[in-house]
Amino acid sequence: MRWLVGWSSIAASFGTAGRVFGQGPGPGPGRSPGYGDAGAPLRGGLADAAHPADPAEDAERTVQPVGAQLLWGDPDPLWAVGDWRPDEIRTLTADPADPFTRIAVLGRCGATDDELRRALFAARGGALRHLTQWPGSHTAVVQAGRRITVLGDLAGARPVFYTPWAGGTAYATAALPLADLIEAQLDVGHLAALLACPDSPEALGDGTPYAGVRRIPPGHALILREGSREITGYEPVASLASAAPEAEAGPAVEGVREALVDAVRARLTAPRHAPDAMPPDPGPVPGMGPADRRAARGAPVPGVGADLSGGSASATLALLAAGLPGAPGTVLSHAGERLLAVTFNDLATPLGREAELERARAIAADPRLRHVVVAAAGEALPYAELDGPLTDEPGPSLVFAARERRRLAAGSADHFTGHGARQVLDAHPARMADLLMDRRRRHLLRPVAALARSAPAQGQSLLVPFSVYAAARRLARTSYRAGMESAAARLRDGNLPGPAAGPVAASLAALTWSRPGPAAGWLTGEALAEVAIRLTAAAGRPPLSLRPGEARARSLLARHAADHRVFEQAVEVRSQRLHAPFLDNQVVRAARALPESLRVQPGARAAILRSVLSSAGVRELPPGWGAPAHAPNETAVRLGLRAALTGLLSLFTTPLLADAGLIEARAVRQALLDAADGHPVPLDGLAELVSMELWLHRLLARRGTCWTGTSTPRRRAVPSPVPPLARLAPSRSPSP
């Protein structure tokens, strides 16, 4: 896991600026030799108590991250921690004579040094949006005197966390290091909200699983001035009630194409990196090719690759990366190398995905692609391997991590994935309510007709248009406050809907301001009451948007981006970088400019991506291209549950979630048995429960810490057992 961490406090005097290399005033009264001398090394800590000029000498002020690289020193130090590549860390100073106006960009950024310098000058004057307009996925930190600005991204895949510390504020791009720093206990109320309403930021607020560690919302920046903090948005704010004039479809799609091409090019123009040394190849193995043997050893190949599942998103990225000027290449040769396309073939459940695999083979016939098929049977089923690394936060991908890691290990050192395309480009069903608010009813005709055709029975299809229109109209006439209060009342009363069967039921269930998650049915009454309190408190605060479709779409994107971040950590392969261009700032911003009347049409995402490929010169696509690609199907999930049933029942014999008062172990064990027997059970909800239980076990089994130089030998998060929910004071979700 890679992260950056910094600190700002009023206790650090600006006169200690001489600690920066080459900028010190030289030796003087009260200064030790080397303290501020020209040519002295960088010093950094949450302050430097080793120097007599410091007012405090306690051990708390010498805390440093373990294995960190100091980017700049006191009075507001910044570190990079983890296996960052050299080209993923860029620091730049506006003027050598002014060392305290500088910028650090961590991650993949397509900006030149001149563009960074211009944005630094703009940010010094308060214009922050310039720092988010470059292709790539990155985090920017700007220092202007004693003002520190840290920017999160629009989707939420690169969040920023903060916590009060030592008279100031510590910030990081990971929550666990800050939880270690303050020895935070678990926020059980946040875990309850994560299970009850995972798609509702009103329930989650700005909290994290660790009490006292906060998250800035997507599209916002954290500004620190000598320890005091401010959270501000950097996107322009439109009218809350009425929509802006609808953009034309042609220029909007062209904007998506340009943003997506720039995002892919930013990865292709970066330096190539060879994976670290891996175990030697044991030689030919019956039934295993070179790619299979490499995947078994757990090391990617040099160069650039992409997923090729047969879906439209992964195929678009693979064809764009293979077709852009300048072949993807490898470390040894940039010319003539083909892009590695990886397809996963599930031998345990071969039925149902034949069309996707056939489309993947047809696309891989492109001479610019080198196709590798990773085949696996029962060893790659969901729940097959429940051991794995500790992630920053819990997420449902923990139960699928081994399956995905097997596929990615056969990929390249830089690997494209199509994650986020559906959430960025598709229309949330609540967008139909936005169209009704704007009196554009005619645009509902095609999506409602498509839903009617998907109804299982002929008699039901006649009622679908009326049901969908009535639900959209009811949502359009429901205020935000009334919607939140109604959702809170449903949780208090235990009035939870069953799993939605089919696209019509799923669309009707999504036409609301807030809805319970699939795991809510297994939560205790106390846990649901806690989440209801959070929703009631949120009803009294003004929302970011009074348009339900826009608000729900942004919430869904933020949830998916957070889950993608957990996915990256759970499936991490050493020396590999996963790239999700659809979650980049510029792609998200361009997609938001798409007119709603285009988004809601059936097949809109496939049409947009087809237009993107056509503009890039790719016009011949296989039949069925753009058909929905499915995640691990229900058959695979049930087979995995059945194979891992003994271990799962043992896991929930004395679960930590039950100790916290969130679930009843008996009910979850019965649900596992029912799911393994084929009874209708919300499988997504079970995956969330199992993932959170696994995460809690890994967190409590952890013995290390992210910090050194602390007053206690092992300063780490959750130093005591999980506190029960009943013993906690009623928490309120703070304003985002």
DACOR-V235016 format. One record per residue. N is the residue number from 1. PSI is psi in radians with two decimals (NA if undefined). NEAR is the number of other ideal C-beta (glycine too) atoms within 10 Angstrom. Layout:
<<N/PSI/NEAR> <N/PSI/NEAR>>
//
This chain:
<<1/2.34/18> <2/2.42/19> <3/2.84/23> <4/2.66/27> <5/2.48/24> <6/-3.14/25> <7/2.55/27> <8/2.34/29> <9/2.58/22> <10/-0.32/13> <11/-0.40/17> <12/2.00/27> <13/2.45/15> <14/-0.32/11> <15/-0.20/10> <16/0.30/22> <17/-0.28/20> <18/-0.08/22> <19/-0.23/25> <20/2.45/21> <21/2.16/16> <22/0.06/13> <23/0.18/16> <24/2.83/20> <25/-0.04/13> <26/3.00/12> <27/2.59/14> <28/-3.10/11> <29/2.25/5> <30/0.08/9> <31/2.41/18> <32/2.69/13> <33/2.37/9> <34/-0.28/14> <35/1.71/23> <36/0.03/25> <37/2.61/18> <38/2.24/11> <39/-0.10/8> <40/2.66/20> <41/2.80/11> <42/2.42/14> <43/2.53/21> <44/2.53/24> <45/-3.08/21> <46/0.02/27> <47/2.95/29> <48/1.70/20> <49/-0.12/18> <50/-0.15/13> <51/2.32/18> <52/-0.26/10> <53/-0.27/17> <54/2.43/19> <55/-0.46/11> <56/2.55/14> <57/0.29/12> <58/2.76/10> <59/-0.35/12> <60/-0.41/17> <61/0.27/21> <62/0.32/19> <63/2.35/21> <64/2.60/17> <65/2.58/27> <66/2.29/13> <67/0.58/11> <68/2.72/21> <69/2.06/13> <70/2.09/17> <71/-0.73/20> <72/2.72/22> <73/-2.75/21> <74/2.76/23> <75/-0.17/24> <76/1.39/25> <77/2.73/25> <78/2.29/25> <79/2.68/22> <80/2.25/21> <81/2.35/20> <82/-3.01/15> <83/1.05/12> <84/2.45/15> <85/2.67/14> <86/-0.65/8> <87/-0.07/11> <88/-0.04/20> <89/2.03/16> <90/2.24/18> <91/2.51/15> <92/2.40/16> <93/2.41/17> <94/-0.72/20> <95/2.25/11> <96/-0.47/8> <97/-0.19/8> <98/1.39/13> <99/-0.14/17> <100/0.30/18> <101/1.74/19> <102/2.91/20> <103/2.50/23> <104/2.26/21> <105/2.13/23> <106/2.24/23> <107/-2.84/19> <108/1.99/23> <109/2.27/21> <110/0.20/18> <111/2.58/22> <112/2.97/10> <113/-0.66/9> <114/-0.68/9> <115/-0.68/14> <116/-0.72/21> <117/-0.72/16> <118/-0.74/14> <119/-0.58/24> <120/-0.75/22> <121/-0.69/15> <122/-0.72/15> <123/-0.55/25> <124/-0.50/18> <125/0.00/8> <126/-0.06/11> <127/1.89/12> <128/-0.38/21> <129/-0.47/17> <130/-0.48/18> <131/-0.09/25> <132/0.21/22> <133/0.26/12> <134/2.58/23> <135/2.66/25> <136/3.12/21> <137/2.05/24> <138/2.97/23> <139/2.28/20> <140/2.38/28> <141/2.20/25> <142/2.32/24> <143/2.21/24> <144/1.62/20> <145/-2.17/14> <146/0.20/19> <147/2.14/19> <148/2.28/23> <149/2.18/23> <150/2.21/25> <151/2.27/25> <152/3.04/26> <153/3.08/23> <154/-0.62/26> <155/-0.67/28> <156/0.14/26> <157/-0.37/26> <158/1.32/22> <159/2.93/25> <160/2.32/24> <161/2.74/27> <162/2.81/23> <163/2.55/21> <164/2.46/15> <165/2.17/20> <166/0.81/20> <167/0.18/12> <168/-2.58/22> <169/2.23/22> <170/2.47/24> <171/2.74/25> <172/2.90/27> <173/0.25/25> <174/2.55/24> <175/-0.60/24> <176/-0.75/27> <177/-0.69/27> <178/-0.63/25> <179/-0.68/28> <180/-0.74/25> <181/-0.74/27> <182/0.10/18> <183/0.94/18> <184/2.53/22> <185/2.89/18> <186/2.47/24> <187/1.59/21> <188/-0.55/25> <189/-0.65/26> <190/-0.69/24> <191/-0.67/24> <192/-0.75/28> <193/-0.61/26> <194/-0.54/26> <195/-0.63/26> <196/-0.78/28> <197/1.21/27> <198/-0.44/24> <199/0.11/17> <200/1.79/25> <201/-0.33/24> <202/-0.57/27> <203/-0.65/31> <204/-0.55/25> <205/-2.55/24> <206/0.34/18> <207/3.04/24> <208/3.06/25> <209/-0.13/24> <210/2.19/26> <211/2.28/21> <212/-0.20/17> <213/2.17/28> <214/2.78/23> <215/2.40/22> <216/2.51/23> <217/2.74/19> <218/2.52/25> <219/0.28/21> <220/2.91/23> <221/2.57/22> <222/2.14/23> <223/2.16/19> <224/2.30/24> <225/1.74/16> <226/0.78/20> <227/-0.56/21> <228/2.59/12> <229/2.66/17> <230/2.44/11> <231/2.16/17> <232/2.58/12> <233/2.59/15> <234/-0.01/18> <235/2.54/16> <236/2.46/7> <237/2.14/8> <238/-3.12/12> <239/2.47/10> <240/-0.53/13> <241/-0.66/9> <242/2.66/10> <243/2.68/17> <244/2.81/9> <245/2.32/6> <246/2.31/16> <247/2.75/16> <248/2.55/12> <249/-0.72/18> <250/-1.00/9> <251/-0.58/9> <252/-0.77/20> <253/-0.66/24> <254/-0.63/15> <255/-0.69/19> <256/-0.74/23> <257/-0.84/20> <258/-0.74/16> <259/-0.71/23> <260/-0.71/27> <261/-0.75/20> <262/-0.65/18> <263/-0.73/27> <264/-0.74/28> <265/-0.59/19> <266/-0.56/22> <267/-0.64/22> <268/-0.55/21> <269/-0.08/12> <270/2.74/19> <271/2.55/9> <272/2.62/19> <273/2.31/18> <274/2.44/14> <275/2.71/18> <276/2.86/10> <277/2.35/8> <278/2.89/13> <279/2.60/9> <280/2.66/7> <281/2.15/12> <282/-0.11/10> <283/-3.10/6> <284/2.39/10> <285/2.27/11> <286/2.24/4> <287/0.05/7> <288/2.24/14> <289/-3.12/13> <290/-0.70/12> <291/-0.68/19> <292/-0.70/19> <293/-0.67/15> <294/-0.71/20> <295/-0.66/24> <296/-0.54/16> <297/-0.24/13> <298/0.84/17> <299/2.30/19> <300/2.93/26> <301/2.74/23> <302/2.72/20> <303/-2.73/26> <304/2.41/27> <305/-3.13/28> <306/2.69/29> <307/2.60/26> <308/1.41/30> <309/-0.20/25> <310/-0.19/26> <311/2.95/24> <312/-0.61/28> <313/-0.90/26> <314/-0.66/24> <315/-0.68/29> <316/-0.81/30> <317/-0.73/28> <318/-0.79/29> <319/-0.64/26> <320/-0.81/26> <321/-0.61/26> <322/-0.42/23> <323/-0.17/18> <324/2.60/17> <325/2.33/6> <326/1.75/10> <327/2.66/20> <328/-0.82/25> <329/3.12/18> <330/-3.02/18> <331/-0.63/15> <332/-0.53/10> <333/2.11/12> <334/-0.23/14> <335/2.32/7> <336/-0.03/7> <337/2.44/19> <338/2.66/19> <339/2.37/28> <340/2.08/27> <341/2.20/30> <342/2.23/29> <343/2.35/23> <344/2.26/23> <345/1.96/16> <346/1.80/23> <347/-0.33/11> <348/-0.55/16> <349/1.28/18> <350/-0.34/12> <351/2.47/8> <352/-0.32/13> <353/0.29/19> <354/-0.71/10> <355/-0.70/14> <356/-0.78/20> <357/-0.65/18> <358/-0.68/14> <359/-0.69/25> <360/-0.72/27> <361/-0.68/15> <362/-0.73/17> <363/-0.67/23> <364/-0.16/20> <365/-0.21/9> <366/2.24/18> <367/-0.24/7> <368/-0.05/16> <369/2.52/22> <370/1.99/19> <371/2.32/19> <372/2.21/24> <373/2.11/18> <374/1.94/19> <375/2.42/15> <376/2.68/19> <377/-2.19/12> <378/-0.43/12> <379/-0.23/13> <380/0.31/25> <381/2.72/26> <382/2.53/23> <383/0.15/24> <384/-0.76/20> <385/2.01/16> <386/0.07/18> <387/2.45/8> <388/-3.13/18> <389/2.77/12> <390/2.18/16> <391/2.90/25> <392/-0.65/25> <393/2.86/22> <394/2.73/22> <395/2.66/25> <396/-0.26/21> <397/-0.16/21> <398/-0.54/27> <399/-0.23/28> <400/0.09/24> <401/-0.78/26> <402/-0.66/22> <403/-0.82/23> <404/-0.63/20> <405/-0.62/18> <406/-0.70/23> <407/-0.79/21> <408/-0.48/23> <409/-0.37/23> <410/0.02/28> <411/-2.75/28> <412/3.00/25> <413/-0.52/24> <414/2.02/23> <415/2.20/24> <416/2.44/32> <417/2.67/24> <418/0.33/23> <419/2.41/24> <420/-0.19/23> <421/-0.75/26> <422/-0.78/18> <423/-0.49/22> <424/-0.69/27> <425/-0.57/22> <426/2.84/17> <427/2.24/21> <428/2.50/24> <429/-0.51/26> <430/-0.19/25> <431/-0.42/25> <432/-0.59/30> <433/-0.63/26> <434/-0.71/26> <435/-0.65/23> <436/-0.66/20> <437/-0.54/20> <438/0.12/16> <439/0.73/7> <440/1.09/17> <441/-0.51/13> <442/-0.41/9> <443/-0.14/20> <444/-0.19/19> <445/-0.89/11> <446/-0.80/15> <447/-0.64/22> <448/-0.68/19> <449/-0.65/14> <450/-0.70/15> <451/-0.67/22> <452/-0.67/18> <453/-0.43/11> <454/-0.11/14> <455/2.47/18> <456/-0.59/10> <457/2.62/8> <458/-0.68/7> <459/-0.63/8> <460/-0.57/13> <461/-0.48/16> <462/-0.49/11> <463/-0.23/13> <464/-0.85/21> <465/-0.70/15> <466/-0.71/11> <467/-0.79/19> <468/-0.78/21> <469/-0.71/15> <470/-0.72/12> <471/-0.71/20> <472/-0.68/28> <473/-0.68/16> <474/-0.70/13> <475/-0.69/23> <476/-0.50/19> <477/0.00/11> <478/2.18/17> <479/2.83/13> <480/-0.77/21> <481/-0.80/16> <482/-0.66/12> <483/-0.74/20> <484/-0.72/25> <485/-0.64/18> <486/-0.71/15> <487/-0.70/26> <488/-0.68/25> <489/-0.68/13> <490/-0.68/20> <491/-0.73/27> <492/-0.68/16> <493/-0.12/11> <494/0.38/12> <495/1.36/9> <496/2.26/17> <497/2.71/14> <498/3.08/11> <499/2.42/15> <500/2.23/16> <501/1.88/10> <502/2.84/13> <503/-0.56/16> <504/-0.86/20> <505/-0.66/15> <506/-0.71/13> <507/-0.73/23> <508/-0.68/20> <509/-0.49/16> <510/-0.19/19> <511/1.19/26> <512/2.80/22> <513/-0.58/26> <514/2.41/25> <515/2.65/18> <516/2.66/26> <517/3.01/23> <518/-0.34/22> <519/-0.04/26> <520/-0.51/24> <521/-0.31/19> <522/0.00/23> <523/2.66/29> <524/2.89/19> <525/-0.64/12> <526/-0.71/14> <527/-0.74/25> <528/-0.63/25> <529/-0.65/17> <530/-0.75/27> <531/-0.61/30> <532/-0.66/21> <533/-0.72/19> <534/-0.75/29> <535/-0.67/27> <536/-0.72/20> <537/-0.65/20> <538/-0.48/27> <539/-0.44/21> <540/0.01/10> <541/2.57/15> <542/2.38/10> <543/2.93/20> <544/-0.43/17> <545/2.40/19> <546/0.03/15> <547/1.98/25> <548/-0.66/28> <549/-0.81/28> <550/-0.76/21> <551/-0.78/22> <552/-0.61/26> <553/-0.72/25> <554/-0.64/23> <555/-0.75/24> <556/-0.69/18> <557/-0.75/25> <558/-0.70/22> <559/-0.74/21> <560/-0.70/21> <561/-0.69/24> <562/-0.71/22> <563/-0.62/20> <564/-0.65/23> <565/-0.74/25> <566/-0.69/20> <567/-0.80/23> <568/-0.74/21> <569/-0.61/21> <570/-0.59/23> <571/0.21/23> <572/2.25/20> <573/2.28/21> <574/2.35/12> <575/0.16/17> <576/2.51/22> <577/2.24/21> <578/2.35/20> <579/2.19/24> <580/1.42/25> <581/-0.45/32> <582/-0.30/29> <583/0.07/27> <584/2.69/32> <585/-0.85/27> <586/-0.58/23> <587/-0.74/29> <588/-0.75/25> <589/-0.71/18> <590/-0.66/22> <591/-0.57/27> <592/-0.31/17> <593/-0.13/16> <594/2.40/21> <595/2.50/17> <596/-0.58/22> <597/-0.46/19> <598/-0.71/19> <599/-0.73/24> <600/-0.14/24> <601/2.51/17> <602/2.36/14> <603/0.36/14> <604/-0.72/20> <605/-0.79/23> <606/-0.66/19> <607/-0.71/17> <608/-0.79/25> <609/-0.57/28> <610/-0.71/19> <611/-0.67/16> <612/-0.80/22> <613/-0.65/21> <614/-0.70/13> <615/-0.44/14> <616/0.07/17> <617/0.07/10> <618/1.86/18> <619/-0.29/9> <620/1.96/10> <621/2.63/20> <622/2.73/15> <623/2.46/9> <624/0.04/12> <625/2.34/19> <626/-0.13/20> <627/2.58/15> <628/2.32/12> <629/2.42/20> <630/2.59/13> <631/-3.12/11> <632/2.15/21> <633/2.98/14> <634/-0.59/14> <635/-0.77/15> <636/-0.71/21> <637/-0.76/22> <638/-0.65/20> <639/-0.74/21> <640/-0.71/26> <641/-0.73/25> <642/-0.69/15> <643/-0.58/18> <644/0.26/21> <645/-0.71/17> <646/-0.81/8> <647/-0.65/10> <648/-0.71/25> <649/-0.64/15> <650/-0.66/10> <651/-0.61/21> <652/0.38/22> <653/-0.87/9> <654/1.25/9> <655/2.61/21> <656/-0.53/21> <657/-0.61/26> <658/-0.66/20> <659/-0.58/17> <660/-0.11/25> <661/0.34/22> <662/-0.55/30> <663/2.95/25> <664/2.11/15> <665/-0.67/16> <666/-0.72/10> <667/-0.68/14> <668/-0.70/24> <669/-0.71/18> <670/-0.65/14> <671/-0.67/22> <672/-0.74/21> <673/-0.73/15> <674/-0.74/14> <675/-0.70/22> <676/-0.51/19> <677/-0.06/12> <678/0.13/11> <679/2.68/10> <680/1.93/10> <681/2.46/21> <682/1.69/20> <683/-0.59/18> <684/-0.66/16> <685/-0.69/23> <686/-0.70/24> <687/-0.67/24> <688/-0.72/24> <689/-0.80/28> <690/-0.74/26> <691/-0.76/24> <692/-0.65/26> <693/-0.74/23> <694/-0.75/23> <695/-0.73/23> <696/-0.73/21> <697/-0.75/15> <698/-0.66/16> <699/-0.77/21> <700/-0.43/14> <701/-0.18/8> <702/2.43/14> <703/-0.21/6> <704/-3.05/9> <705/2.79/20> <706/0.01/23> <707/2.67/19> <708/2.77/13> <709/0.31/16> <710/2.85/19> <711/-0.48/11> <712/2.57/12> <713/-0.70/6> <714/1.57/12> <715/1.90/19> <716/2.83/20> <717/2.68/25> <718/1.10/21> <719/-0.26/12> <720/2.94/9> <721/2.91/12> <722/2.20/20> <723/2.47/17> <724/2.63/14> <725/-0.62/21> <726/-0.44/11> <727/-0.07/9> <728/2.57/18> <729/2.53/6> <730/2.11/10> <731/2.67/20> <732/2.37/13> <733/2.05/24> <734/2.79/13> <735/2.30/13> <736/NA/20>>
//
